[in-house]
Amino acid sequence: MTTPAIEVSGLRKAFGDKVVLEGIDLTVAAGTVFSLLGPNGAGKTTTVNVLTTLIRPDGGTVRVAGHDLAAEPKAVRAAIGVTGQFAAVDELLTGQENLQLMVELNRAAHGKQLIAGLLERFELEEPAQKLVATYSGGQRRKLDLAMTLVGNPRIIFLDEPTTGLDPRSRRTMWTIIRELLAEGVTIFLTTQYLEEADQLADRIAVLDQGRLVAQGTPDELKRQIPGGHVRLRFTGPGDLEAAARLLTGGVRDDETLTLRVPGDGGTESLRILLNQLHDNAIHTEDVTVHTPDLDDVFLALTGRPNVEEVAK
């Protein structure tokens, strides 16, 4: 059995009288993308800071890359890379000099080849000799992640890595994250962009006021929220009439010859529905499954819309 990349049990953290994390339990499988969602102030960055040894927890147990966080912090730091909300780059150095600094700090072998490969991978060859002070936000984020990769970490923490980036730069970061995943790297991602989590994450946890209120795959979370339905379209009014009598609770539209039937979007419930139609010789022309999106999930679980996503 593969050892999880991250195991957290009963994690607690408070700053004075303010409890920020209250009994967090989560497991991140190796070689996956795990996304932590939550509104501002929910405790996402505090969670990352604890898991990356930047601050000490007040309670609970944490294992990262198989190492106990409290007993083996140096081993944890050696196995991870961290890219925060704000690019940790030296503006008085060029992009290439920033990478060279990381090569020297990590005593990485074949430094020249490593730097050249990272500059090419992150599309930073053209500005490599320019001061980072002249870089765009997207270029800084890409350089920051490139510097993180110098140490060849197997677990990378990305704390809101695309906040403030333009759509093209965000898509480039998504491509890089998928490439890292294909190489077996584990990604722990916090983000305010629900589409980002939906696109990238294998599993999602929703954090609200210091507590995890839900965990699962994106599809599992969507199926927990009411509003899912199956839309059936028929070739004629006879089949529509028969289906409406059979499937009570459906909403019919005679003009479009469609019937909307409540459903959770799961394969088992869909199979049962289609078998009912088949057994009653009712023919459908088209079947479409509709499930709530992560915006609906966020609203239902936290009691408010994701304002960052709405404002985007």
C-alpha positions, 0 to 999 in steps of 0.5 A, spaced: 500 500 500 502 506 498 504 511 503 499 517 503 503 524 501 500 527 507 496 525 513 493 530 518 489 528 524 485 533 529 490 539 527 488 545 531 491 552 531 489 558 535 492 565 535 490 568 542 483 567 543 482 566 535 481 559 533 483 558 526 483 551 525 479 546 529 480 539 529 482 538 521 482 531 518 485 529 511 489 525 507 492 526 500 494 520 496 501 521 493 501 523 485 494 527 486 492 534 486 488 535 493 485 542 493 483 546 499 477 551 498 474 556 503 473 563 503 478 569 506 479 567 513 477 560 513 484 558 515 487 555 508 494 559 508 494 557 516 493 550 514 499 550 509 503 554 513 503 548 518 504 543 513 510 546 511 513 547 518 512 555 518 508 555 524 507 550 529 500 547 530 497 547 537 494 540 537 494 534 532 498 529 528 501 531 521 505 526 517 508 529 510 512 524 505 512 519 511 515 524 516 512 526 523 512 534 522 513 535 530 519 530 530 522 530 523 521 537 521 528 537 517 526 531 513 519 534 511 522 540 509 527 536 504 521 533 501 517 539 499 517 545 495 512 551 497 510 557 492 506 562 496 501 567 494 506 572 493 512 570 489 518 569 493 523 572 488 529 577 488 527 583 484 534 585 484 537 579 480 535 577 473 531 571 472 537 566 471 540 569 477 534 567 481 535 560 479 542 560 480 541 562 487 537 556 488 541 551 485 547 553 489 543 553 495 540 546 494 547 544 491 544 541 485 548 537 480 548 539 473 546 547 474 547 550 467 543 544 464 537 545 470 537 552 469 536 552 461 531 546 462 527 550 467 527 557 463 525 553 457 519 549 460 516 556 464 517 560 457 522 565 461 528 564 456 527 571 453 526 575 460 532 571 463 537 576 463 532 582 465 531 584 472 525 581 476 523 588 478 521 588 470 517 582 470 509 581 469 505 578 475 505 571 471 512 571 469 514 572 477 509 566 479 512 562 473 519 564 476 517 562 483 515 555 481 521 554 477 525 556 483 521 551 487 523 545 482 530 546 483 530 542 489 526 536 486 520 536 491 515 530 491 510 534 494 509 541 492 504 546 496 501 552 491 498 557 496 493 561 491 498 560 485 494 564 480 491 569 484 491 576 480 493 572 473 490 574 467 487 568 463 492 566 459 498 566 465 493 562 469 492 556 463 499 556 463 500 554 470 494 549 469 499 546 464 505 546 468 501 543 474 498 537 470 505 536 467 508 535 474 502 531 476 504 526 470 511 526 473 508 523 480 509 529 484 503 531 489 500 538 489 497 541 495 493 547 492 489 552 495 485 557 491 479 562 490 478 560 483 472 554 483 474 553 476 481 551 477 479 546 483 474 543 478 479 542 472 485 540 476 483 537 483 482 529 484 480 531 491 477 537 494 476 539 501 472 545 503 474 549 509 469 554 513 471 558 519 476 553 521 473 546 520 472 542 514 465 542 512 466 537 506 471 532 502 470 528 496 472 528 488 469 534 485 463 530 482 462 527 489 461 534 492 456 536 486 452 530 487 451 532 495 447 538 493 440 539 491 438 541 484 441 535 479 437 533 474 436 528 468 433 532 462 430 527 457 428 529 450 423 525 446 421 524 438 414 525 439 408 527 444 406 520 445 413 518 449 413 525 453 406 523 455 408 516 457 414 518 461 411 524 464 406 519 467 411 514 469 416 519 472 412 523 477 415 529 479 418 531 473 417 537 469 415 537 462 416 542 456 411 540 451 414 545 446 421 542 446 418 535 448 423 534 454 422 532 461 426 534 467 427 529 472 430 530 479 437 526 480 443 526 483 447 525 477 450 518 479 451 512 474 446 507 478 440 512 479 441 514 471 441 506 469 435 505 473 431 511 470 433 508 463 431 501 465 424 504 467 423 507 460 426 501 456 421 496 460 415 501 458 417 501 451 418 509 452 424 511 447 428 517 448 432 521 443 437 525 447 439 524 455 443 529 458 445 529 466 445 536 469 449 537 476 450 543 480 457 546 479 462 548 485 459 555 485 453 551 488 457 547 492 460 553 495 454 556 497 451 550 500 456 549 504 459 556 507 452 559 506 455 565 501 457 565 494 464 565 492 465 572 491 472 572 488 469 567 483 463 572 482 468 578 481 473 575 476 
